[in-house]
Every structure is written in C-alpha cells, then in structure tokens.
C-alpha cells in the first residue's frame, strides 16, 4: 500500500505535468487540473470516512488518466493532435468536463457493482 504522503506527491506531479505541457503562465492549466483535484478530494474522503476506496479509485483512473493522456498526446503531437488544426487547443476548454463526467460514470458503475455483491 502506498503511503498517503507519496500519493500527495503523485497528485502534485500530475498537476505539475499539466502545467508544464500547457505552460506555467497559461491559467488554463488550473482549469485542466480540476479532475486531478477532484480525485484527490474523493480519495481523501474515502480514507477519512473509512469507506471502500474502489469507486474513488475508478474516478481517479478514468478522470486523471484521460487528462494525462490528452496532455501527453498534445506534448508529443501524436497523429498531429497539436499541429493538425488551428483550433486544436480548444479541446482544453472542455477536457475537464469530459474527464469528470467519464470519471463520475466509472464511480457510479463501481458503486453499483459493490452494491450487487
């Protein structure tokens, strides 16, 4: 099991990666770090309330994974994602919303699976 301090450092590293890809002076990195912050809060509440952490972990994997994947694709210009269009950067406006919706769906499915047991 990973200690809570190591997890905090990992969340900070994820937010730092988002800020590095977008540029530290670009304020949109804060907006794009919302799914990371939401994952941190969900995991902290599950830990604090001695709840099953699996729904929070599902949210974390889907929401943070999608944010990090898109930023890695942008950084390395996979399949021309960064240079293929003049409006390609607009995806960062809706990315946190999509990531949180997908994470919430994973959270809900995990809650349903746990209740069926």
MODELLER restraints for C-alpha pairs under 7 A, 6 or more apart:
rsr = mdl.restraints
at = mdl.atoms
rsr.add(forms.Gaussian(group=physical.xy_distance, feature=features.Distance(at['CA:11:A'], at['CA:36:A']), mean=6.79, stdev=0.5))
rsr.add(forms.Gaussian(group=physical.xy_distance, feature=features.Distance(at['CA:15:A'], at['CA:33:A']), mean=5.78, stdev=0.5))
rsr.add(forms.Gaussian(group=physical.xy_distance, feature=features.Distance(at['CA:15:A'], at['CA:36:A']), mean=6.97, stdev=0.5))
rsr.add(forms.Gaussian(group=physical.xy_distance, feature=features.Distance(at['CA:18:A'], at['CA:29:A']), mean=6.01, stdev=0.5))
rsr.add(forms.Gaussian(group=physical.xy_distance, feature=features.Distance(at['CA:18:A'], at['CA:33:A']), mean=6.95, stdev=0.5))
rsr.add(forms.Gaussian(group=physical.xy_distance, feature=features.Distance(at['CA:18:A'], at['CA:71:A']), mean=6.61, stdev=0.5))
rsr.add(forms.Gaussian(group=physical.xy_distance, feature=features.Distance(at['CA:19:A'], at['CA:29:A']), mean=5.02, stdev=0.5))
rsr.add(forms.Gaussian(group=physical.xy_distance, feature=features.Distance(at['CA:21:A'], at['CA:71:A']), mean=6.59, stdev=0.5))
rsr.add(forms.Gaussian(group=physical.xy_distance, feature=features.Distance(at['CA:21:A'], at['CA:75:A']), mean=6.17, stdev=0.5))
rsr.add(forms.Gaussian(group=physical.xy_distance, feature=features.Distance(at['CA:22:A'], at['CA:29:A']), mean=6.07, stdev=0.5))
rsr.add(forms.Gaussian(group=physical.xy_distance, feature=features.Distance(at['CA:32:A'], at['CA:92:A']), mean=6.87, stdev=0.5))
rsr.add(forms.Gaussian(group=physical.xy_distance, feature=features.Distance(at['CA:32:A'], at['CA:95:A']), mean=6.94, stdev=0.5))
rsr.add(forms.Gaussian(group=physical.xy_distance, feature=features.Distance(at['CA:32:A'], at['CA:96:A']), mean=5.44, stdev=0.5))
rsr.add(forms.Gaussian(group=physical.xy_distance, feature=features.Distance(at['CA:34:A'], at['CA:96:A']), mean=6.39, stdev=0.5))
rsr.add(forms.Gaussian(group=physical.xy_distance, feature=features.Distance(at['CA:35:A'], at['CA:63:A']), mean=5.82, stdev=0.5))
rsr.add(forms.Gaussian(group=physical.xy_distance, feature=features.Distance(at['CA:35:A'], at['CA:64:A']), mean=6.10, stdev=0.5))
rsr.add(forms.Gaussian(group=physical.xy_distance, feature=features.Distance(at['CA:35:A'], at['CA:96:A']), mean=6.00, stdev=0.5))
rsr.add(forms.Gaussian(group=physical.xy_distance, feature=features.Distance(at['CA:35:A'], at['CA:99:A']), mean=6.62, stdev=0.5))
rsr.add(forms.Gaussian(group=physical.xy_distance, feature=features.Distance(at['CA:35:A'], at['CA:100:A']), mean=5.84, stdev=0.5))
rsr.add(forms.Gaussian(group=physical.xy_distance, feature=features.Distance(at['CA:36:A'], at['CA:64:A']), mean=5.63, stdev=0.5))
rsr.add(forms.Gaussian(group=physical.xy_distance, feature=features.Distance(at['CA:39:A'], at['CA:56:A']), mean=6.86, stdev=0.5))
rsr.add(forms.Gaussian(group=physical.xy_distance, feature=features.Distance(at['CA:39:A'], at['CA:59:A']), mean=6.53, stdev=0.5))
rsr.add(forms.Gaussian(group=physical.xy_distance, feature=features.Distance(at['CA:39:A'], at['CA:60:A']), mean=5.04, stdev=0.5))
rsr.add(forms.Gaussian(group=physical.xy_distance, feature=features.Distance(at['CA:42:A'], at['CA:56:A']), mean=5.56, stdev=0.5))
rsr.add(forms.Gaussian(group=physical.xy_distance, feature=features.Distance(at['CA:43:A'], at['CA:53:A']), mean=6.66, stdev=0.5))
rsr.add(forms.Gaussian(group=physical.xy_distance, feature=features.Distance(at['CA:43:A'], at['CA:56:A']), mean=5.48, stdev=0.5))
rsr.add(forms.Gaussian(group=physical.xy_distance, feature=features.Distance(at['CA:46:A'], at['CA:52:A']), mean=6.56, stdev=0.5))
rsr.add(forms.Gaussian(group=physical.xy_distance, feature=features.Distance(at['CA:46:A'], at['CA:53:A']), mean=5.56, stdev=0.5))
rsr.add(forms.Gaussian(group=physical.xy_distance, feature=features.Distance(at['CA:54:A'], at['CA:110:A']), mean=6.90, stdev=0.5))
rsr.add(forms.Gaussian(group=physical.xy_distance, feature=features.Distance(at['CA:55:A'], at['CA:107:A']), mean=4.56, stdev=0.5))
rsr.add(forms.Gaussian(group=physical.xy_distance, feature=features.Distance(at['CA:55:A'], at['CA:110:A']), mean=5.14, stdev=0.5))
rsr.add(forms.Gaussian(group=physical.xy_distance, feature=features.Distance(at['CA:55:A'], at['CA:111:A']), mean=6.00, stdev=0.5))
rsr.add(forms.Gaussian(group=physical.xy_distance, feature=features.Distance(at['CA:56:A'], at['CA:107:A']), mean=6.32, stdev=0.5))
rsr.add(forms.Gaussian(group=physical.xy_distance, feature=features.Distance(at['CA:58:A'], at['CA:103:A']), mean=6.92, stdev=0.5))
rsr.add(forms.Gaussian(group=physical.xy_distance, feature=features.Distance(at['CA:58:A'], at['CA:106:A']), mean=5.61, stdev=0.5))
rsr.add(forms.Gaussian(group=physical.xy_distance, feature=features.Distance(at['CA:58:A'], at['CA:107:A']), mean=5.61, stdev=0.5))
rsr.add(forms.Gaussian(group=physical.xy_distance, feature=features.Distance(at['CA:59:A'], at['CA:103:A']), mean=4.17, stdev=0.5))
rsr.add(forms.Gaussian(group=physical.xy_distance, feature=features.Distance(at['CA:59:A'], at['CA:104:A']), mean=6.09, stdev=0.5))
rsr.add(forms.Gaussian(group=physical.xy_distance, feature=features.Distance(at['CA:59:A'], at['CA:106:A']), mean=5.79, stdev=0.5))
rsr.add(forms.Gaussian(group=physical.xy_distance, feature=features.Distance(at['CA:59:A'], at['CA:107:A']), mean=5.20, stdev=0.5))
rsr.add(forms.Gaussian(group=physical.xy_distance, feature=features.Distance(at['CA:60:A'], at['CA:103:A']), mean=6.91, stdev=0.5))
rsr.add(forms.Gaussian(group=physical.xy_distance, feature=features.Distance(at['CA:62:A'], at['CA:102:A']), mean=6.61, stdev=0.5))
rsr.add(forms.Gaussian(group=physical.xy_distance, feature=features.Distance(at['CA:62:A'], at['CA:103:A']), mean=5.13, stdev=0.5))
rsr.add(forms.Gaussian(group=physical.xy_distance, feature=features.Distance(at['CA:63:A'], at['CA:99:A']), mean=4.54, stdev=0.5))
rsr.add(forms.Gaussian(group=physical.xy_distance, feature=features.Distance(at['CA:63:A'], at['CA:100:A']), mean=5.64, stdev=0.5))
rsr.add(forms.Gaussian(group=physical.xy_distance, feature=features.Distance(at['CA:63:A'], at['CA:102:A']), mean=6.52, stdev=0.5))
rsr.add(forms.Gaussian(group=physical.xy_distance, feature=features.Distance(at['CA:63:A'], at['CA:103:A']), mean=4.73, stdev=0.5))
rsr.add(forms.Gaussian(group=physical.xy_distance, feature=features.Distance(at['CA:66:A'], at['CA:99:A']), mean=6.16, stdev=0.5))
rsr.add(forms.Gaussian(group=physical.xy_distance, feature=features.Distance(at['CA:67:A'], at['CA:99:A']), mean=6.64, stdev=0.5))
rsr.add(forms.Gaussian(group=physical.xy_distance, feature=features.Distance(at['CA:73:A'], at['CA:81:A']), mean=6.88, stdev=0.5))
rsr.add(forms.Gaussian(group=physical.xy_distance, feature=features.Distance(at['CA:74:A'], at['CA:81:A']), mean=6.05, stdev=0.5))
rsr.add(forms.Gaussian(group=physical.xy_distance, feature=features.Distance(at['CA:74:A'], at['CA:82:A']), mean=5.28, stdev=0.5))
rsr.add(forms.Gaussian(group=physical.xy_distance, feature=features.Distance(at['CA:81:A'], at['CA:88:A']), mean=6.80, stdev=0.5))
rsr.add(forms.Gaussian(group=physical.xy_distance, feature=features.Distance(at['CA:82:A'], at['CA:88:A']), mean=5.97, stdev=0.5))
